[in-house]
Amino acid sequence: MINVLIYHEVADYTVWKAAFDSAFDWRRKNGECSCRIFRSAGNANGLTLFFEWESLEKARAFIASEELKAKMASAGVKGAPRVDFLTEVHGIRRSAAD
């Protein structure tokens, strides 16, 4: 499992979200296991996406694909995204018992 962190700005969140949702099956077919979407505080069109992907190879291929670039452009993504591929080395989940 590999984590992918992407930051990009969009022209209009509602338009982008509709395009993102319509690509659900396509992303899954290409290795996406889960996704979380965050908005920047004070900028509703500044997005950070946190994905879990099946493998680094599949994630890299997906991010580099011309199809993704075309989908992002038509969804209103502004400029090139910042993409980081991450492996978890340590995690702590707090609970009420802590």
MDTraj code that builds the backbone (N, CA, C; nanometers):
import mdtraj as md
import numpy as np

residues = "MET ILE ASN VAL LEU ILE TYR HIS GLU VAL ALA ASP TYR THR VAL TRP LYS ALA ALA PHE ASP SER ALA PHE ASP TRP ARG ARG LYS ASN GLY GLU CYS SER CYS ARG ILE PHE ARG SER ALA GLY ASN ALA ASN GLY LEU THR LEU PHE PHE GLU TRP GLU SER LEU GLU LYS ALA ARG ALA PHE ILE ALA SER GLU GLU LEU LYS ALA LYS MET ALA SER ALA GLY VAL LYS GLY ALA PRO ARG VAL ASP PHE LEU THR GLU VAL HIS GLY ILE ARG ARG SER ALA ALA ASP".split()
xyz = np.array([
    [0.0856, -0.1180, 0.0000],
    [0.0000, 0.0000, 0.0000],
    [0.0895, 0.1233, 0.0000],
    [0.0523, 0.2192, -0.0812],
    [0.1244, 0.3457, -0.0894],
    [0.0251, 0.4594, -0.0685],
    [0.0681, 0.5663, -0.0069],
    [-0.0151, 0.6848, 0.0109],
    [0.0284, 0.7898, -0.0905],
    [-0.0701, 0.8611, -0.1426],
    [-0.0437, 0.9673, -0.2392],
    [-0.1099, 1.0940, -0.1863],
    [-0.0315, 1.1996, -0.1757],
    [-0.0797, 1.3286, -0.1283],
    [-0.0711, 1.4258, -0.2453],
    [-0.1837, 1.4860, -0.2802],
    [-0.1895, 1.5776, -0.3944],
    [-0.2485, 1.7098, -0.3485],
    [-0.1820, 1.8193, -0.3875],
    [-0.2381, 1.9516, -0.3637],
    [-0.2566, 2.0198, -0.4978],
    [-0.3741, 2.0751, -0.5194],
    [-0.3959, 2.1604, -0.6356],
    [-0.5095, 2.2568, -0.6076],
    [-0.5124, 2.3617, -0.6887],
    [-0.6213, 2.4590, -0.6793],
    [-0.7137, 2.4368, -0.7983],
    [-0.8426, 2.4565, -0.7756],
    [-0.9421, 2.4400, -0.8816],
    [-1.0163, 2.5715, -0.9030],
    [-1.0723, 2.5866, -1.0227],
    [-1.1468, 2.7088, -1.0532],
    [-1.2782, 2.7142, -0.9763],
    [-1.3438, 2.5991, -0.9606],
    [-1.4744, 2.5929, -0.8947],
    [-1.4893, 2.4550, -0.8308],
    [-1.4978, 2.4508, -0.6982],
    [-1.5029, 2.3228, -0.6282],
    [-1.6198, 2.2358, -0.6740],
    [-1.7376, 2.2927, -0.6901],
    [-1.8556, 2.2142, -0.7275],
    [-1.8367, 2.1461, -0.8625],
    [-1.7823, 2.2178, -0.9592],
    [-1.7551, 2.1600, -1.0920],
    [-1.6503, 2.0504, -1.0798],
    [-1.5428, 2.0789, -1.0060],
    [-1.4364, 1.9800, -0.9878],
    [-1.4894, 1.8541, -0.9199],
    [-1.5704, 1.8709, -0.8148],
    [-1.6205, 1.7549, -0.7382],
    [-1.7074, 1.6653, -0.8249],
    [-1.7894, 1.7235, -0.9119],
    [-1.8726, 1.6425, -1.0022],
    [-1.7839, 1.5597, -1.0948],
    [-1.6782, 1.6198, -1.1468],
    [-1.5858, 1.5462, -1.2342],
    [-1.5122, 1.4384, -1.1549],
    [-1.4698, 1.4711, -1.0344],
    [-1.4006, 1.3745, -0.9485],
    [-1.4901, 1.2545, -0.9198],
    [-1.6139, 1.2806, -0.8828],
    [-1.7075, 1.1727, -0.8517],
    [-1.7352, 1.0856, -0.9735],
    [-1.7407, 1.1448, -1.0912],
    [-1.7703, 1.0673, -1.2120],
    [-1.6554, 0.9733, -1.2492],
    [-1.5372, 0.9950, -1.1932],
    [-1.4206, 0.9110, -1.2225],
    [-1.3963, 0.8038, -1.1163],
    [-1.4935, 0.7812, -1.0292],
    [-1.4784, 0.6865, -0.9187],
    [-1.4352, 0.5485, -0.9676],
    [-1.5077, 0.4895, -1.0596],
    [-1.4760, 0.3546, -1.1082],
    [-1.3427, 0.3506, -1.1821],
    [-1.3130, 0.4543, -1.2575],
    [-1.1873, 0.4620, -1.3318],
    [-1.0674, 0.4633, -1.2363],
    [-1.0779, 0.5433, -1.1280],
    [-0.9683, 0.5474, -1.0309],
    [-0.9519, 0.4123, -0.9629],
    [-1.0614, 0.3504, -0.9247],
    [-1.0553, 0.2205, -0.8566],
    [-0.9909, 0.1158, -0.9466],
    [-1.0296, 0.1152, -1.0741],
    [-0.9740, 0.0200, -1.1699],
    [-0.8222, 0.0372, -1.1829],
    [-0.7747, 0.1579, -1.1578],
    [-0.6323, 0.1872, -1.1695],
    [-0.5563, 0.1807, -1.0369],
    [-0.6214, 0.1317, -0.9312],
    [-0.5495, 0.1042, -0.8071],
    [-0.5852, 0.1849, -0.6850],
    [-0.6803, 0.2784, -0.6965],
    [-0.7173, 0.3559, -0.5780],
    [-0.7917, 0.2670, -0.4788],
    [-0.7514, 0.2751, -0.3522],
    [-0.8185, 0.1995, -0.2457],
    [-0.9068, 0.2896, -0.1598],
    [-0.8647, 0.4149, -0.1402],
    [-0.9456, 0.5091, -0.0629],
    [-0.8983, 0.6508, -0.0929],
    [-0.9842, 0.7470, -0.0576],
    [-0.9499, 0.8877, -0.0792],
    [-1.0172, 0.9726, 0.0271],
    [-0.9453, 1.0752, 0.0695],
    [-1.0008, 1.1783, 0.1580],
    [-0.9716, 1.3123, 0.0932],
    [-1.0679, 1.4021, 0.0985],
    [-1.0540, 1.5343, 0.0378],
    [-1.0562, 1.6388, 0.1490],
    [-0.9604, 1.7314, 0.1439],
    [-0.9518, 1.8406, 0.2397],
    [-0.9514, 1.9723, 0.1629],
    [-1.0153, 2.0738, 0.2196],
    [-1.0119, 2.2087, 0.1636],
    [-0.9208, 2.2940, 0.2501],
    [-0.8501, 2.3853, 0.1865],
    [-0.7645, 2.4784, 0.2604],
    [-0.8517, 2.5737, 0.3417],
    [-0.8108, 2.6012, 0.4628],
    [-0.8821, 2.6989, 0.5449],
    [-0.8707, 2.8347, 0.4770],
    [-0.9834, 2.8966, 0.4493],
    [-0.9831, 3.0274, 0.3864],
    [-0.9788, 3.0260, 0.2348],
    [-0.9690, 2.9080, 0.1727],
    [-0.9676, 2.8987, 0.0267],
    [-1.0413, 2.7715, -0.0138],
    [-1.1688, 2.7839, -0.0421],
    [-1.2524, 2.6671, -0.0724],
    [-1.2106, 2.5947, -0.1991],
    [-1.1283, 2.6583, -0.2824],
    [-1.0828, 2.5944, -0.4057],
    [-0.9398, 2.5413, -0.3961],
    [-0.8778, 2.5517, -0.2811],
    [-0.7461, 2.4929, -0.2571],
    [-0.7667, 2.3559, -0.1951],
    [-0.7319, 2.2501, -0.2683],
    [-0.7627, 2.1141, -0.2252],
    [-0.6386, 2.0316, -0.1977],
    [-0.6478, 1.9501, -0.0945],
    [-0.5479, 1.8484, -0.0663],
    [-0.6207, 1.7149, -0.0666],
    [-0.5702, 1.6211, -0.1455],
    [-0.6310, 1.4890, -0.1581],
    [-0.5345, 1.3863, -0.1003],
    [-0.5859, 1.2973, -0.0174],
    [-0.5038, 1.1932, 0.0444],
    [-0.5592, 1.0588, 0.0004],
    [-0.4816, 0.9877, -0.0800],
    [-0.5228, 0.8581, -0.1343],
    [-0.4425, 0.7446, -0.0732],
    [-0.5042, 0.6268, -0.0677],
    [-0.4325, 0.5015, -0.0501],
    [-0.4405, 0.4320, -0.1856],
    [-0.3263, 0.3840, -0.2333],
    [-0.3189, 0.3205, -0.3638],
    [-0.2610, 0.1810, -0.3478],
    [-0.2972, 0.0888, -0.4365],
    [-0.2524, -0.0508, -0.4272],
    [-0.1006, -0.0651, -0.4262],
    [-0.0315, 0.0117, -0.5100],
    [0.1142, 0.0006, -0.5184],
    [0.1728, 0.1312, -0.5705],
    [0.3000, 0.1505, -0.5451],
    [0.3698, 0.2681, -0.5946],
    [0.3695, 0.2703, -0.7474],
    [0.3898, 0.1559, -0.8091],
    [0.3936, 0.1478, -0.9549],
    [0.2612, 0.1921, -1.0165],
    [0.1503, 0.1415, -0.9624],
    [0.0185, 0.1796, -1.0145],
    [-0.0096, 0.3275, -0.9896],
    [0.0289, 0.3776, -0.8737],
    [0.0060, 0.5187, -0.8417],
    [0.0854, 0.6088, -0.9355],
    [0.2108, 0.5774, -0.9566],
    [0.2949, 0.6579, -1.0462],
    [0.2405, 0.6566, -1.1889],
    [0.2000, 0.5390, -1.2363],
    [0.1458, 0.5279, -1.3721],
    [0.0181, 0.6105, -1.3859],
    [-0.0682, 0.6048, -1.2857],
    [-0.1934, 0.6797, -1.2888],
    [-0.1671, 0.8305, -1.2922],
    [-0.0809, 0.8776, -1.2025],
    [-0.0509, 1.0204, -1.1937],
    [0.0133, 1.0714, -1.3227],
    [0.0927, 0.9896, -1.3881],
    [0.1619, 1.0306, -1.5107],
    [0.0763, 1.0171, -1.6366],
    [-0.0415, 0.9583, -1.6254],
    [-0.1224, 0.9290, -1.7440],
    [-0.1768, 1.0550, -1.8114],
    [-0.1798, 1.0496, -1.9423],
    [-0.2379, 1.1592, -2.0204],
    [-0.3876, 1.1715, -1.9936],
    [-0.4528, 1.0594, -1.9674],
    [-0.5960, 1.0620, -1.9392],
    [-0.6251, 1.1431, -1.8126],
    [-0.5436, 1.1243, -1.7092],
    [-0.5627, 1.2024, -1.5866],
    [-0.5404, 1.3507, -1.6141],
    [-0.4354, 1.3834, -1.6869],
    [-0.4083, 1.5241, -1.7177],
    [-0.5264, 1.5880, -1.7905],
    [-0.5853, 1.5157, -1.8850],
    [-0.7005, 1.5685, -1.9588],
    [-0.8215, 1.5852, -1.8672],
    [-0.8464, 1.4867, -1.7807],
    [-0.9600, 1.4946, -1.6879],
    [-0.9426, 1.6116, -1.5905],
    [-0.8212, 1.6317, -1.5417],
    [-0.7954, 1.7414, -1.4489],
    [-0.8175, 1.8763, -1.5172],
    [-0.7704, 1.8887, -1.6401],
    [-0.7885, 2.0146, -1.7137],
    [-0.9357, 2.0444, -1.7357],
    [-1.0131, 1.9428, -1.7739],
    [-1.1557, 1.9670, -1.7988],
    [-1.2332, 1.9905, -1.6696],
    [-1.1788, 1.9459, -1.5552],
    [-1.2430, 1.9683, -1.4257],
    [-1.2082, 2.1046, -1.3665],
    [-1.1166, 2.1774, -1.4312],
    [-1.0831, 2.3106, -1.3835],
    [-0.9654, 2.3183, -1.2885],
    [-0.8784, 2.2165, -1.2889],
    [-0.7588, 2.2230, -1.2048],
    [-0.6669, 2.3309, -1.2618],
    [-0.6201, 2.4187, -1.1738],
    [-0.5351, 2.5308, -1.2149],
    [-0.3885, 2.4938, -1.1936],
    [-0.3121, 2.4918, -1.3007],
    [-0.1691, 2.4642, -1.2905],
    [-0.1392, 2.3183, -1.2618],
    [-0.0113, 2.2916, -1.2447],
    [0.0344, 2.1549, -1.2161],
    [0.0136, 2.1239, -1.0680],
    [-0.0355, 2.0050, -1.0362],
    [-0.0533, 1.9691, -0.8949],
    [0.0811, 1.9378, -0.8295],
    [0.0847, 1.9485, -0.6998],
    [0.1994, 1.8979, -0.6231],
    [0.1626, 1.7573, -0.5781],
    [0.2480, 1.6608, -0.6078],
    [0.2201, 1.5209, -0.5771],
    [0.3346, 1.4635, -0.4958],
    [0.3020, 1.3978, -0.3845],
    [0.4005, 1.3272, -0.3029],
    [0.3546, 1.1834, -0.2851],
    [0.4476, 1.0902, -0.3015],
    [0.4227, 0.9484, -0.2771],
    [0.4839, 0.9166, -0.1411],
    [0.4030, 0.8599, -0.0504],
    [0.4439, 0.8430, 0.0883],
    [0.4258, 0.6993, 0.1359],
    [0.5175, 0.6562, 0.2218],
    [0.4992, 0.5296, 0.2932],
    [0.4932, 0.5625, 0.4417],
    [0.4009, 0.5014, 0.5104],
    [0.3843, 0.5280, 0.6536],
    [0.4921, 0.4552, 0.7320],
    [0.5546, 0.5251, 0.8261],
    [0.6552, 0.4637, 0.9115],
    [0.6105, 0.4544, 1.0564],
    [0.5091, 0.5336, 1.0925],
    [0.4602, 0.5297, 1.2296],
    [0.3242, 0.5950, 1.2364],
    [0.2349, 0.5415, 1.3157],
    [0.1038, 0.6007, 1.3329],
    [0.0524, 0.5810, 1.4731],
    [-0.0213, 0.6781, 1.5208],
    [-0.0864, 0.6708, 1.6528],
    [-0.2300, 0.7152, 1.6337],
    [-0.3231, 0.6379, 1.6824],
    [-0.4639, 0.6771, 1.6805],
    [-0.5069, 0.6936, 1.8253],
    [-0.5461, 0.8145, 1.8594],
    [-0.5883, 0.8443, 1.9962],
    [-0.7324, 0.8004, 2.0173],
    [-0.7629, 0.7673, 2.1410],
    [-0.9004, 0.7330, 2.1764],
    [-0.9356, 0.8039, 2.3073],
    [-1.0611, 0.7965, 2.3441],
    [-1.1061, 0.8597, 2.4694],
    [-1.0392, 0.7976, 2.5898],
    [-0.9877, 0.6760, 2.5759],
    [-0.9222, 0.6069, 2.6886],
    [-0.7809, 0.6600, 2.7137],
    [-0.7249, 0.7369, 2.6229],
    [-0.5869, 0.7872, 2.6407],
    [-0.5765, 0.8900, 2.7501],
])
top = md.Topology()
chain = top.add_chain()
for i, resn in enumerate(residues, 1):
    res = top.add_residue(resn, chain, resSeq=i)
    for name in ("N", "CA", "C"):
        top.add_atom(name, md.element.get_by_symbol(name[0]), res)
traj = md.Trajectory(xyz[None], top)
